[in-house]
Amino acid sequence: MSDESGYTIGIPEVYAEIRALNAQLTAYINRQDLAMNSVQHSLSEARRNIEELRTRLDAEQARRTTTNRQIALAILTSFALPLLVWFLTAK
């Protein structure tokens, strides 16, 4: 093979260059795979954290709902009991 400058390159040199480029490409792909695996791991951790937070939020909302119901019942009871006593003793 020769180019316009008259430089001649043989088949062994072409194969050597192809092998070198293949090694560089393989190294690049391996680096990208490592980077992608790191990102995938981070995403998995983030998803797990979000699910944990959702679970905690649901539990907190359920606890607050129960507490609010208990407060409402206590308030209603505090009004109803004196009225009941008054009603029963007024006769």
PDB file with one MODEL, atoms N, CA, C and O in Angstrom:
MODEL        1
ATOM      1  N   MET A   1       0.850  -1.171   0.000  1.00  0.00           N
ATOM      2  CA  MET A   1       0.000   0.000   0.000  1.00  0.00           C
ATOM      3  C   MET A   1       0.896   1.234   0.000  1.00  0.00           C
ATOM      4  O   MET A   1       1.926   1.259   0.674  1.00  0.00           O
ATOM      5  N   SER A   2       0.512   2.233  -0.738  1.00  0.00           N
ATOM      6  CA  SER A   2       1.270   3.483  -0.700  1.00  0.00           C
ATOM      7  C   SER A   2       0.292   4.625  -0.871  1.00  0.00           C
ATOM      8  O   SER A   2      -0.752   4.488  -1.507  1.00  0.00           O
ATOM      9  N   ASP A   3       0.656   5.762  -0.284  1.00  0.00           N
ATOM     10  CA  ASP A   3      -0.193   6.940  -0.429  1.00  0.00           C
ATOM     11  C   ASP A   3       0.476   7.908  -1.387  1.00  0.00           C
ATOM     12  O   ASP A   3       1.468   7.551  -2.021  1.00  0.00           O
ATOM     13  N   GLU A   4      -0.045   9.133  -1.509  1.00  0.00           N
ATOM     14  CA  GLU A   4       0.485  10.101  -2.465  1.00  0.00           C
ATOM     15  C   GLU A   4       1.933  10.505  -2.166  1.00  0.00           C
ATOM     16  O   GLU A   4       2.660  10.901  -3.077  1.00  0.00           O
ATOM     17  N   SER A   5       2.353  10.409  -0.916  1.00  0.00           N
ATOM     18  CA  SER A   5       3.714  10.809  -0.553  1.00  0.00           C
ATOM     19  C   SER A   5       4.733   9.738  -0.880  1.00  0.00           C
ATOM     20  O   SER A   5       5.936   9.955  -0.740  1.00  0.00           O
ATOM     21  N   GLY A   6       4.258   8.587  -1.312  1.00  0.00           N
ATOM     22  CA  GLY A   6       5.177   7.519  -1.664  1.00  0.00           C
ATOM     23  C   GLY A   6       5.507   6.616  -0.495  1.00  0.00           C
ATOM     24  O   GLY A   6       6.283   5.672  -0.649  1.00  0.00           O
ATOM     25  N   TYR A   7       4.938   6.880   0.667  1.00  0.00           N
ATOM     26  CA  TYR A   7       5.205   6.043   1.830  1.00  0.00           C
ATOM     27  C   TYR A   7       4.510   4.708   1.641  1.00  0.00           C
ATOM     28  O   TYR A   7       3.333   4.657   1.283  1.00  0.00           O
ATOM     29  N   THR A   8       5.221   3.656   1.876  1.00  0.00           N
ATOM     30  CA  THR A   8       4.662   2.317   1.706  1.00  0.00           C
ATOM     31  C   THR A   8       4.487   1.675   3.066  1.00  0.00           C
ATOM     32  O   THR A   8       5.379   1.721   3.913  1.00  0.00           O
ATOM     33  N   ILE A   9       3.319   1.072   3.261  1.00  0.00           N
ATOM     34  CA  ILE A   9       3.043   0.372   4.516  1.00  0.00           C
ATOM     35  C   ILE A   9       2.658  -1.053   4.157  1.00  0.00           C
ATOM     36  O   ILE A   9       1.918  -1.278   3.200  1.00  0.00           O
ATOM     37  N   GLY A  10       3.150  -1.996   4.907  1.00  0.00           N
ATOM     38  CA  GLY A  10       2.875  -3.396   4.614  1.00  0.00           C
ATOM     39  C   GLY A  10       1.706  -3.920   5.430  1.00  0.00           C
ATOM     40  O   GLY A  10       1.211  -3.277   6.355  1.00  0.00           O
ATOM     41  N   ILE A  11       1.294  -5.101   5.049  1.00  0.00           N
ATOM     42  CA  ILE A  11       0.183  -5.759   5.721  1.00  0.00           C
ATOM     43  C   ILE A  11       0.477  -5.982   7.206  1.00  0.00           C
ATOM     44  O   ILE A  11      -0.425  -5.765   8.016  1.00  0.00           O
ATOM     45  N   PRO A  12       1.675  -6.400   7.615  1.00  0.00           N
ATOM     46  CA  PRO A  12       1.938  -6.578   9.051  1.00  0.00           C
ATOM     47  C   PRO A  12       1.730  -5.274   9.838  1.00  0.00           C
ATOM     48  O   PRO A  12       1.211  -5.283  10.954  1.00  0.00           O
ATOM     49  N   GLU A  13       2.147  -4.156   9.230  1.00  0.00           N
ATOM     50  CA  GLU A  13       1.959  -2.873   9.911  1.00  0.00           C
ATOM     51  C   GLU A  13       0.471  -2.524  10.033  1.00  0.00           C
ATOM     52  O   GLU A  13       0.037  -1.987  11.053  1.00  0.00           O
ATOM     53  N   VAL A  14      -0.301  -2.829   8.996  1.00  0.00           N
ATOM     54  CA  VAL A  14      -1.744  -2.563   9.029  1.00  0.00           C
ATOM     55  C   VAL A  14      -2.385  -3.409  10.122  1.00  0.00           C
ATOM     56  O   VAL A  14      -3.194  -2.900  10.898  1.00  0.00           O
ATOM     57  N   TYR A  15      -2.038  -4.694  10.195  1.00  0.00           N
ATOM     58  CA  TYR A  15      -2.581  -5.558  11.229  1.00  0.00           C
ATOM     59  C   TYR A  15      -2.178  -5.074  12.622  1.00  0.00           C
ATOM     60  O   TYR A  15      -2.986  -5.082  13.550  1.00  0.00           O
ATOM     61  N   ALA A  16      -0.935  -4.658  12.754  1.00  0.00           N
ATOM     62  CA  ALA A  16      -0.468  -4.149  14.051  1.00  0.00           C
ATOM     63  C   ALA A  16      -1.248  -2.903  14.439  1.00  0.00           C
ATOM     64  O   ALA A  16      -1.627  -2.746  15.600  1.00  0.00           O
ATOM     65  N   GLU A  17      -1.490  -2.021  13.488  1.00  0.00           N
ATOM     66  CA  GLU A  17      -2.261  -0.802  13.763  1.00  0.00           C
ATOM     67  C   GLU A  17      -3.701  -1.154  14.129  1.00  0.00           C
ATOM     68  O   GLU A  17      -4.276  -0.560  15.042  1.00  0.00           O
ATOM     69  N   ILE A  18      -4.278  -2.115  13.421  1.00  0.00           N
ATOM     70  CA  ILE A  18      -5.645  -2.545  13.731  1.00  0.00           C
ATOM     71  C   ILE A  18      -5.703  -3.146  15.131  1.00  0.00           C
ATOM     72  O   ILE A  18      -6.635  -2.863  15.883  1.00  0.00           O
ATOM     73  N   ARG A  19      -4.725  -3.965  15.490  1.00  0.00           N
ATOM     74  CA  ARG A  19      -4.694  -4.549  16.829  1.00  0.00           C
ATOM     75  C   ARG A  19      -4.546  -3.466  17.895  1.00  0.00           C
ATOM     76  O   ARG A  19      -5.189  -3.535  18.943  1.00  0.00           O
ATOM     77  N   ALA A  20      -3.703  -2.471  17.634  1.00  0.00           N
ATOM     78  CA  ALA A  20      -3.525  -1.371  18.597  1.00  0.00           C
ATOM     79  C   ALA A  20      -4.825  -0.586  18.758  1.00  0.00           C
ATOM     80  O   ALA A  20      -5.221  -0.246  19.873  1.00  0.00           O
ATOM     81  N   LEU A  21      -5.485  -0.300  17.631  1.00  0.00           N
ATOM     82  CA  LEU A  21      -6.768   0.416  17.705  1.00  0.00           C
ATOM     83  C   LEU A  21      -7.826  -0.426  18.415  1.00  0.00           C
ATOM     84  O   LEU A  21      -8.646   0.099  19.169  1.00  0.00           O
ATOM     85  N   ASN A  22      -7.800  -1.738  18.166  1.00  0.00           N
ATOM     86  CA  ASN A  22      -8.726  -2.633  18.846  1.00  0.00           C
ATOM     87  C   ASN A  22      -8.482  -2.614  20.357  1.00  0.00           C
ATOM     88  O   ASN A  22      -9.434  -2.580  21.138  1.00  0.00           O
ATOM     89  N   ALA A  23      -7.234  -2.636  20.764  1.00  0.00           N
ATOM     90  CA  ALA A  23      -6.902  -2.592  22.194  1.00  0.00           C
ATOM     91  C   ALA A  23      -7.372  -1.273  22.811  1.00  0.00           C
ATOM     92  O   ALA A  23      -7.908  -1.262  23.919  1.00  0.00           O
ATOM     93  N   GLN A  24      -7.172  -0.159  22.091  1.00  0.00           N
ATOM     94  CA  GLN A  24      -7.628   1.142  22.593  1.00  0.00           C
ATOM     95  C   GLN A  24      -9.154   1.177  22.705  1.00  0.00           C
ATOM     96  O   GLN A  24      -9.703   1.664  23.694  1.00  0.00           O
ATOM     97  N   LEU A  25      -9.827   0.655  21.680  1.00  0.00           N
ATOM     98  CA  LEU A  25     -11.290   0.636  21.698  1.00  0.00           C
ATOM     99  C   LEU A  25     -11.809  -0.249  22.831  1.00  0.00           C
ATOM    100  O   LEU A  25     -12.771   0.109  23.510  1.00  0.00           O
ATOM    101  N   THR A  26     -11.179  -1.390  23.032  1.00  0.00           N
ATOM    102  CA  THR A  26     -11.576  -2.287  24.119  1.00  0.00           C
ATOM    103  C   THR A  26     -11.392  -1.614  25.472  1.00  0.00           C
ATOM    104  O   THR A  26     -12.259  -1.718  26.340  1.00  0.00           O
ATOM    105  N   ALA A  27     -10.273  -0.926  25.659  1.00  0.00           N
ATOM    106  CA  ALA A  27     -10.028  -0.214  26.915  1.00  0.00           C
ATOM    107  C   ALA A  27     -11.076   0.883  27.125  1.00  0.00           C
ATOM    108  O   ALA A  27     -11.565   1.072  28.239  1.00  0.00           O
ATOM    109  N   TYR A  28     -11.415   1.598  26.063  1.00  0.00           N
ATOM    110  CA  TYR A  28     -12.429   2.650  26.149  1.00  0.00           C
ATOM    111  C   TYR A  28     -13.795   2.069  26.532  1.00  0.00           C
ATOM    112  O   TYR A  28     -14.491   2.603  27.396  1.00  0.00           O
ATOM    113  N   ILE A  29     -14.160   0.970  25.874  1.00  0.00           N
ATOM    114  CA  ILE A  29     -15.440   0.320  26.168  1.00  0.00           C
ATOM    115  C   ILE A  29     -15.470  -0.157  27.614  1.00  0.00           C
ATOM    116  O   ILE A  29     -16.486  -0.012  28.294  1.00  0.00           O
ATOM    117  N   ASN A  30     -14.371  -0.723  28.088  1.00  0.00           N
ATOM    118  CA  ASN A  30     -14.306  -1.181  29.481  1.00  0.00           C
ATOM    119  C   ASN A  30     -14.468  -0.016  30.457  1.00  0.00           C
ATOM    120  O   ASN A  30     -15.151  -0.146  31.473  1.00  0.00           O
ATOM    121  N   ARG A  31     -13.843   1.119  30.150  1.00  0.00           N
ATOM    122  CA  ARG A  31     -14.000   2.302  31.020  1.00  0.00           C
ATOM    123  C   ARG A  31     -15.445   2.778  31.020  1.00  0.00           C
ATOM    124  O   ARG A  31     -15.992   3.141  32.060  1.00  0.00           O
ATOM    125  N   GLN A  32     -16.055   2.770  29.835  1.00  0.00           N
ATOM    126  CA  GLN A  32     -17.455   3.201  29.755  1.00  0.00           C
ATOM    127  C   GLN A  32     -18.369   2.227  30.502  1.00  0.00           C
ATOM    128  O   GLN A  32     -19.327   2.650  31.149  1.00  0.00           O
ATOM    129  N   ASP A  33     -18.076   0.929  30.416  1.00  0.00           N
ATOM    130  CA  ASP A  33     -18.864  -0.063  31.155  1.00  0.00           C
ATOM    131  C   ASP A  33     -18.757   0.171  32.661  1.00  0.00           C
ATOM    132  O   ASP A  33     -19.755   0.103  33.378  1.00  0.00           O
ATOM    133  N   LEU A  34     -17.544   0.445  33.133  1.00  0.00           N
ATOM    134  CA  LEU A  34     -17.362   0.722  34.556  1.00  0.00           C
ATOM    135  C   LEU A  34     -18.139   1.962  34.972  1.00  0.00           C
ATOM    136  O   LEU A  34     -18.788   1.975  36.017  1.00  0.00           O
ATOM    137  N   ALA A  35     -18.069   3.003  34.151  1.00  0.00           N
ATOM    138  CA  ALA A  35     -18.795   4.235  34.462  1.00  0.00           C
ATOM    139  C   ALA A  35     -20.299   3.980  34.467  1.00  0.00           C
ATOM    140  O   ALA A  35     -21.011   4.471  35.343  1.00  0.00           O
ATOM    141  N   MET A  36     -20.780   3.219  33.496  1.00  0.00           N
ATOM    142  CA  MET A  36     -22.205   2.931  33.416  1.00  0.00           C
ATOM    143  C   MET A  36     -22.653   2.081  34.609  1.00  0.00           C
ATOM    144  O   MET A  36     -23.730   2.302  35.161  1.00  0.00           O
ATOM    145  N   ASN A  37     -21.828   1.117  35.000  1.00  0.00           N
ATOM    146  CA  ASN A  37     -22.162   0.298  36.164  1.00  0.00           C
ATOM    147  C   ASN A  37     -22.228   1.155  37.425  1.00  0.00           C
ATOM    148  O   ASN A  37     -23.085   0.941  38.283  1.00  0.00           O
ATOM    149  N   SER A  38     -21.339   2.105  37.532  1.00  0.00           N
ATOM    150  CA  SER A  38     -21.350   3.008  38.690  1.00  0.00           C
ATOM    151  C   SER A  38     -22.633   3.835  38.707  1.00  0.00           C
ATOM    152  O   SER A  38     -23.254   4.011  39.755  1.00  0.00           O
ATOM    153  N   VAL A  39     -23.019   4.336  37.543  1.00  0.00           N
ATOM    154  CA  VAL A  39     -24.258   5.121  37.448  1.00  0.00           C
ATOM    155  C   VAL A  39     -25.458   4.234  37.760  1.00  0.00           C
ATOM    156  O   VAL A  39     -26.367   4.655  38.476  1.00  0.00           O
ATOM    157  N   GLN A  40     -25.473   3.013  37.232  1.00  0.00           N
ATOM    158  CA  GLN A  40     -26.571   2.087  37.494  1.00  0.00           C
ATOM    159  C   GLN A  40     -26.676   1.793  38.997  1.00  0.00           C
ATOM    160  O   GLN A  40     -27.774   1.733  39.551  1.00  0.00           O
ATOM    161  N   HIS A  41     -25.537   1.615  39.637  1.00  0.00           N
ATOM    162  CA  HIS A  41     -25.520   1.353  41.082  1.00  0.00           C
ATOM    163  C   HIS A  41     -26.089   2.552  41.838  1.00  0.00           C
ATOM    164  O   HIS A  41     -26.885   2.387  42.762  1.00  0.00           O
ATOM    165  N   SER A  42     -25.683   3.752  41.446  1.00  0.00           N
ATOM    166  CA  SER A  42     -26.195   4.962  42.088  1.00  0.00           C
ATOM    167  C   SER A  42     -27.700   5.089  41.886  1.00  0.00           C
ATOM    168  O   SER A  42     -28.422   5.457  42.813  1.00  0.00           O
ATOM    169  N   LEU A  43     -28.177   4.787  40.683  1.00  0.00           N
ATOM    170  CA  LEU A  43     -29.618   4.837  40.424  1.00  0.00           C
ATOM    171  C   LEU A  43     -30.373   3.809  41.264  1.00  0.00           C
ATOM    172  O   LEU A  43     -31.452   4.097  41.782  1.00  0.00           O
ATOM    173  N   SER A  44     -29.816   2.635  41.397  1.00  0.00           N
ATOM    174  CA  SER A  44     -30.460   1.600  42.212  1.00  0.00           C
ATOM    175  C   SER A  44     -30.550   2.044  43.666  1.00  0.00           C
ATOM    176  O   SER A  44     -31.579   1.851  44.313  1.00  0.00           O
ATOM    177  N   GLU A  45     -29.481   2.636  44.178  1.00  0.00           N
ATOM    178  CA  GLU A  45     -29.501   3.139  45.553  1.00  0.00           C
ATOM    179  C   GLU A  45     -30.528   4.250  45.703  1.00  0.00           C
ATOM    180  O   GLU A  45     -31.253   4.299  46.696  1.00  0.00           O
ATOM    181  N   ALA A  46     -30.593   5.144  44.718  1.00  0.00           N
ATOM    182  CA  ALA A  46     -31.559   6.240  44.778  1.00  0.00           C
ATOM    183  C   ALA A  46     -32.987   5.700  44.762  1.00  0.00           C
ATOM    184  O   ALA A  46     -33.838   6.171  45.516  1.00  0.00           O
ATOM    185  N   ARG A  47     -33.252   4.716  43.909  1.00  0.00           N
ATOM    186  CA  ARG A  47     -34.596   4.112  43.876  1.00  0.00           C
ATOM    187  C   ARG A  47     -34.939   3.459  45.208  1.00  0.00           C
ATOM    188  O   ARG A  47     -36.059   3.590  45.703  1.00  0.00           O
ATOM    189  N   ARG A  48     -33.967   2.756  45.786  1.00  0.00           N
ATOM    190  CA  ARG A  48     -34.196   2.102  47.078  1.00  0.00           C
ATOM    191  C   ARG A  48     -34.466   3.148  48.159  1.00  0.00           C
ATOM    192  O   ARG A  48     -35.345   2.960  48.999  1.00  0.00           O
ATOM    193  N   ASN A  49     -33.713   4.245  48.139  1.00  0.00           N
ATOM    194  CA  ASN A  49     -33.930   5.318  49.114  1.00  0.00           C
ATOM    195  C   ASN A  49     -35.307   5.951  48.943  1.00  0.00           C
ATOM    196  O   ASN A  49     -35.980   6.253  49.928  1.00  0.00           O
ATOM    197  N   ILE A  50     -35.722   6.149  47.702  1.00  0.00           N
ATOM    198  CA  ILE A  50     -37.043   6.737  47.439  1.00  0.00           C
ATOM    199  C   ILE A  50     -38.137   5.811  47.953  1.00  0.00           C
ATOM    200  O   ILE A  50     -39.095   6.268  48.577  1.00  0.00           O
ATOM    201  N   GLU A  51     -38.001   4.513  47.695  1.00  0.00           N
ATOM    202  CA  GLU A  51     -39.001   3.566  48.181  1.00  0.00           C
ATOM    203  C   GLU A  51     -39.045   3.546  49.707  1.00  0.00           C
ATOM    204  O   GLU A  51     -40.121   3.470  50.301  1.00  0.00           O
ATOM    205  N   GLU A  52     -37.880   3.615  50.334  1.00  0.00           N
ATOM    206  CA  GLU A  52     -37.831   3.652  51.801  1.00  0.00           C
ATOM    207  C   GLU A  52     -38.519   4.911  52.328  1.00  0.00           C
ATOM    208  O   GLU A  52     -39.274   4.853  53.298  1.00  0.00           O
ATOM    209  N   LEU A  53     -38.254   6.044  51.686  1.00  0.00           N
ATOM    210  CA  LEU A  53     -38.898   7.286  52.097  1.00  0.00           C
ATOM    211  C   LEU A  53     -40.406   7.235  51.888  1.00  0.00           C
ATOM    212  O   LEU A  53     -41.168   7.731  52.717  1.00  0.00           O
ATOM    213  N   ARG A  54     -40.838   6.634  50.779  1.00  0.00           N
ATOM    214  CA  ARG A  54     -42.281   6.482  50.534  1.00  0.00           C
ATOM    215  C   ARG A  54     -42.934   5.643  51.624  1.00  0.00           C
ATOM    216  O   ARG A  54     -44.012   5.975  52.115  1.00  0.00           O
ATOM    217  N   THR A  55     -42.280   4.571  51.989  1.00  0.00           N
ATOM    218  CA  THR A  55     -42.806   3.701  53.042  1.00  0.00           C
ATOM    219  C   THR A  55     -42.904   4.458  54.359  1.00  0.00           C
ATOM    220  O   THR A  55     -43.904   4.360  55.069  1.00  0.00           O
ATOM    221  N   ARG A  56     -41.849   5.217  54.681  1.00  0.00           N
ATOM    222  CA  ARG A  56     -41.867   5.994  55.919  1.00  0.00           C
ATOM    223  C   ARG A  56     -42.938   7.078  55.873  1.00  0.00           C
ATOM    224  O   ARG A  56     -43.602   7.342  56.875  1.00  0.00           O
ATOM    225  N   LEU A  57     -43.105   7.704  54.715  1.00  0.00           N
ATOM    226  CA  LEU A  57     -44.138   8.732  54.565  1.00  0.00           C
ATOM    227  C   LEU A  57     -45.532   8.133  54.740  1.00  0.00           C
ATOM    228  O   LEU A  57     -46.377   8.707  55.427  1.00  0.00           O
ATOM    229  N   ASP A  58     -45.769   6.981  54.119  1.00  0.00           N
ATOM    230  CA  ASP A  58     -47.069   6.320  54.265  1.00  0.00           C
ATOM    231  C   ASP A  58     -47.333   5.972  55.725  1.00  0.00           C
ATOM    232  O   ASP A  58     -48.446   6.158  56.217  1.00  0.00           O
ATOM    233  N   ALA A  59     -46.319   5.470  56.417  1.00  0.00           N
ATOM    234  CA  ALA A  59     -46.482   5.122  57.834  1.00  0.00           C
ATOM    235  C   ALA A  59     -46.768   6.373  58.664  1.00  0.00           C
ATOM    236  O   ALA A  59     -47.615   6.348  59.557  1.00  0.00           O
ATOM    237  N   GLU A  60     -46.067   7.455  58.374  1.00  0.00           N
ATOM    238  CA  GLU A  60     -46.285   8.711  59.104  1.00  0.00           C
ATOM    239  C   GLU A  60     -47.685   9.259  58.840  1.00  0.00           C
ATOM    240  O   GLU A  60     -48.351   9.739  59.758  1.00  0.00           O
ATOM    241  N   GLN A  61     -48.133   9.187  57.580  1.00  0.00           N
ATOM    242  CA  GLN A  61     -49.484   9.658  57.267  1.00  0.00           C
ATOM    243  C   GLN A  61     -50.531   8.815  57.986  1.00  0.00           C
ATOM    244  O   GLN A  61     -51.517   9.352  58.491  1.00  0.00           O
ATOM    245  N   ALA A  62     -50.330   7.519  58.035  1.00  0.00           N
ATOM    246  CA  ALA A  62     -51.271   6.642  58.749  1.00  0.00           C
ATOM    247  C   ALA A  62     -51.274   6.961  60.238  1.00  0.00           C
ATOM    248  O   ALA A  62     -52.332   6.996  60.866  1.00  0.00           O
ATOM    249  N   ARG A  63     -50.096   7.194  60.803  1.00  0.00           N
ATOM    250  CA  ARG A  63     -49.998   7.533  62.229  1.00  0.00           C
ATOM    251  C   ARG A  63     -50.712   8.841  62.518  1.00  0.00           C
ATOM    252  O   ARG A  63     -51.446   8.954  63.500  1.00  0.00           O
ATOM    253  N   ARG A  64     -50.493   9.837  61.653  1.00  0.00           N
ATOM    254  CA  ARG A  64     -51.146  11.136  61.868  1.00  0.00           C
ATOM    255  C   ARG A  64     -52.653  11.042  61.702  1.00  0.00           C
ATOM    256  O   ARG A  64     -53.398  11.687  62.441  1.00  0.00           O
ATOM    257  N   THR A  65     -53.107  10.258  60.755  1.00  0.00           N
ATOM    258  CA  THR A  65     -54.552  10.071  60.578  1.00  0.00           C
ATOM    259  C   THR A  65     -55.158   9.451  61.829  1.00  0.00           C
ATOM    260  O   THR A  65     -56.207   9.888  62.302  1.00  0.00           O
ATOM    261  N   THR A  66     -54.497   8.437  62.358  1.00  0.00           N
ATOM    262  CA  THR A  66     -54.975   7.788  63.580  1.00  0.00           C
ATOM    263  C   THR A  66     -54.972   8.771  64.738  1.00  0.00           C
ATOM    264  O   THR A  66     -55.927   8.821  65.513  1.00  0.00           O
ATOM    265  N   THR A  67     -53.910   9.552  64.862  1.00  0.00           N
ATOM    266  CA  THR A  67     -53.816  10.543  65.937  1.00  0.00           C
ATOM    267  C   THR A  67     -54.914  11.587  65.795  1.00  0.00           C
ATOM    268  O   THR A  67     -55.539  11.965  66.786  1.00  0.00           O
ATOM    269  N   ASN A  68     -55.157  12.058  64.576  1.00  0.00           N
ATOM    270  CA  ASN A  68     -56.209  13.052  64.358  1.00  0.00           C
ATOM    271  C   ASN A  68     -57.583  12.486  64.719  1.00  0.00           C
ATOM    272  O   ASN A  68     -58.413  13.188  65.297  1.00  0.00           O
ATOM    273  N   ARG A  69     -57.815  11.253  64.387  1.00  0.00           N
ATOM    274  CA  ARG A  69     -59.094  10.620  64.740  1.00  0.00           C
ATOM    275  C   ARG A  69     -59.242  10.503  66.254  1.00  0.00           C
ATOM    276  O   ARG A  69     -60.318  10.735  66.804  1.00  0.00           O
ATOM    277  N   GLN A  70     -58.155  10.142  66.916  1.00  0.00           N
ATOM    278  CA  GLN A  70     -58.200  10.031  68.374  1.00  0.00           C
ATOM    279  C   GLN A  70     -58.465  11.393  69.016  1.00  0.00           C
ATOM    280  O   GLN A  70     -59.214  11.491  69.987  1.00  0.00           O
ATOM    281  N   ILE A  71     -57.850  12.438  68.470  1.00  0.00           N
ATOM    282  CA  ILE A  71     -58.072  13.791  69.001  1.00  0.00           C
ATOM    283  C   ILE A  71     -59.518  14.206  68.789  1.00  0.00           C
ATOM    284  O   ILE A  71     -60.158  14.734  69.699  1.00  0.00           O
ATOM    285  N   ALA A  72     -60.032  13.968  67.594  1.00  0.00           N
ATOM    286  CA  ALA A  72     -61.427  14.324  67.302  1.00  0.00           C
ATOM    287  C   ALA A  72     -62.376  13.560  68.219  1.00  0.00           C
ATOM    288  O   ALA A  72     -63.337  14.136  68.729  1.00  0.00           O
ATOM    289  N   LEU A  73     -62.122  12.284  68.434  1.00  0.00           N
ATOM    290  CA  LEU A  73     -62.966  11.489  69.329  1.00  0.00           C
ATOM    291  C   LEU A  73     -62.884  12.011  70.755  1.00  0.00           C
ATOM    292  O   LEU A  73     -63.896  12.071  71.453  1.00  0.00           O
ATOM    293  N   ALA A  74     -61.683  12.389  71.192  1.00  0.00           N
ATOM    294  CA  ALA A  74     -61.524  12.924  72.549  1.00  0.00           C
ATOM    295  C   ALA A  74     -62.284  14.238  72.702  1.00  0.00           C
ATOM    296  O   ALA A  74     -62.930  14.466  73.725  1.00  0.00           O
ATOM    297  N   ILE A  75     -62.212  15.095  71.696  1.00  0.00           N
ATOM    298  CA  ILE A  75     -62.933  16.374  71.755  1.00  0.00           C
ATOM    299  C   ILE A  75     -64.433  16.133  71.774  1.00  0.00           C
ATOM    300  O   ILE A  75     -65.144  16.726  72.585  1.00  0.00           O
ATOM    301  N   LEU A  76     -64.922  15.271  70.893  1.00  0.00           N
ATOM    302  CA  LEU A  76     -66.354  14.974  70.865  1.00  0.00           C
ATOM    303  C   LEU A  76     -66.809  14.355  72.186  1.00  0.00           C
ATOM    304  O   LEU A  76     -67.875  14.689  72.703  1.00  0.00           O
ATOM    305  N   THR A  77     -66.001  13.463  72.719  1.00  0.00           N
ATOM    306  CA  THR A  77     -66.333  12.832  73.992  1.00  0.00           C
ATOM    307  C   THR A  77     -66.370  13.868  75.110  1.00  0.00           C
ATOM    308  O   THR A  77     -67.244  13.810  75.975  1.00  0.00           O
ATOM    309  N   SER A  78     -65.439  14.809  75.105  1.00  0.00           N
ATOM    310  CA  SER A  78     -65.414  15.824  76.166  1.00  0.00           C
ATOM    311  C   SER A  78     -66.635  16.724  76.104  1.00  0.00           C
ATOM    312  O   SER A  78     -67.052  17.249  77.137  1.00  0.00           O
ATOM    313  N   PHE A  79     -67.230  16.924  74.922  1.00  0.00           N
ATOM    314  CA  PHE A  79     -68.466  17.699  74.822  1.00  0.00           C
ATOM    315  C   PHE A  79     -69.696  16.838  75.098  1.00  0.00           C
ATOM    316  O   PHE A  79     -70.650  17.296  75.726  1.00  0.00           O
ATOM    317  N   ALA A  80     -69.671  15.597  74.629  1.00  0.00           N
ATOM    318  CA  ALA A  80     -70.844  14.741  74.735  1.00  0.00           C
ATOM    319  C   ALA A  80     -71.083  14.271  76.160  1.00  0.00           C
ATOM    320  O   ALA A  80     -72.233  14.183  76.590  1.00  0.00           O
ATOM    321  N   LEU A  81     -70.032  13.969  76.896  1.00  0.00           N
ATOM    322  CA  LEU A  81     -70.193  13.446  78.242  1.00  0.00           C
ATOM    323  C   LEU A  81     -70.884  14.462  79.170  1.00  0.00           C
ATOM    324  O   LEU A  81     -71.825  14.079  79.866  1.00  0.00           O
ATOM    325  N   PRO A  82     -70.465  15.727  79.214  1.00  0.00           N
ATOM    326  CA  PRO A  82     -71.195  16.687  80.065  1.00  0.00           C
ATOM    327  C   PRO A  82     -72.646  16.864  79.637  1.00  0.00           C
ATOM    328  O   PRO A  82     -73.533  17.014  80.478  1.00  0.00           O
ATOM    329  N   LEU A  83     -72.890  16.846  78.306  1.00  0.00           N
ATOM    330  CA  LEU A  83     -74.269  16.971  77.842  1.00  0.00           C
ATOM    331  C   LEU A  83     -75.101  15.762  78.275  1.00  0.00           C
ATOM    332  O   LEU A  83     -76.252  15.911  78.684  1.00  0.00           O
ATOM    333  N   LEU A  84     -74.523  14.585  78.183  1.00  0.00           N
ATOM    334  CA  LEU A  84     -75.220  13.382  78.613  1.00  0.00           C
ATOM    335  C   LEU A  84     -75.526  13.432  80.109  1.00  0.00           C
ATOM    336  O   LEU A  84     -76.634  13.107  80.536  1.00  0.00           O
ATOM    337  N   VAL A  85     -74.538  13.841  80.894  1.00  0.00           N
ATOM    338  CA  VAL A  85     -74.747  13.961  82.346  1.00  0.00           C
ATOM    339  C   VAL A  85     -75.832  14.993  82.627  1.00  0.00           C
ATOM    340  O   VAL A  85     -76.726  14.749  83.437  1.00  0.00           O
ATOM    341  N   TRP A  86     -75.762  16.113  81.983  1.00  0.00           N
ATOM    342  CA  TRP A  86     -76.779  17.167  82.173  1.00  0.00           C
ATOM    343  C   TRP A  86     -78.160  16.651  81.797  1.00  0.00           C
ATOM    344  O   TRP A  86     -79.133  16.883  82.514  1.00  0.00           O
ATOM    345  N   PHE A  87     -78.243  15.946  80.664  1.00  0.00           N
ATOM    346  CA  PHE A  87     -79.527  15.431  80.206  1.00  0.00           C
ATOM    347  C   PHE A  87     -80.102  14.421  81.202  1.00  0.00           C
ATOM    348  O   PHE A  87     -81.297  14.434  81.496  1.00  0.00           O
ATOM    349  N   LEU A  88     -79.234  13.547  81.715  1.00  0.00           N
ATOM    350  CA  LEU A  88     -79.702  12.512  82.636  1.00  0.00           C
ATOM    351  C   LEU A  88     -80.062  13.079  84.003  1.00  0.00           C
ATOM    352  O   LEU A  88     -80.970  12.577  84.667  1.00  0.00           O
ATOM    353  N   THR A  89     -79.366  14.106  84.419  1.00  0.00           N
ATOM    354  CA  THR A  89     -79.641  14.678  85.743  1.00  0.00           C
ATOM    355  C   THR A  89     -80.700  15.758  85.705  1.00  0.00           C
ATOM    356  O   THR A  89     -81.206  16.135  86.762  1.00  0.00           O
ATOM    357  N   ALA A  90     -81.051  16.263  84.571  1.00  0.00           N
ATOM    358  CA  ALA A  90     -82.032  17.341  84.467  1.00  0.00           C
ATOM    359  C   ALA A  90     -83.448  16.839  84.677  1.00  0.00           C
ATOM    360  O   ALA A  90     -84.319  17.647  84.998  1.00  0.00           O
ATOM    361  N   LYS A  91     -83.720  15.606  84.522  1.00  0.00           N
ATOM    362  CA  LYS A  91     -85.092  15.076  84.649  1.00  0.00           C
ATOM    363  C   LYS A  91     -85.488  14.855  86.059  1.00  0.00           C
ATOM    364  O   LYS A  91     -86.606  14.415  86.324  1.00  0.00           O
TER     365      LYS A  91
ENDMDL
END
